[in-house]
Amino acid sequence: TDQALIVIDPNTGVITTTQTFDRETDVNSLYFKVTAVDNRVPGHVAEASGRLRILDVNDNYPIFSQSFYEVTINETFSSVTSNNQDPNIRGIQLDQIVASVFSSDLDAGQNAEVRYEIV
């Protein structure tokens, strides 16, 4: 249960974790309820609820959907949507798409944003 993952000091009210967390494999957040009891007889009780959010750190590498990409094109490859409609001009036109790659990252938010470079 979530209560086993956090504990409270009964005298100070300080809440601490009982383990480290990994947002990707454990939990994103823990919900808890706390009670306070005074030492009077009859005792009075108050309750409060809370949530402990586990924030992401950039601890995962991007993973490509495949490890090798092979693209074969003809030297006369040209796009149907090319701005150059002259049939006498041959070869690859500028800005033609020849392939797309895909990768993902298990992190969240900006930590999961991926940028590509040819190296």
Disulfide bonds with the S-S distance in Angstrom:
none
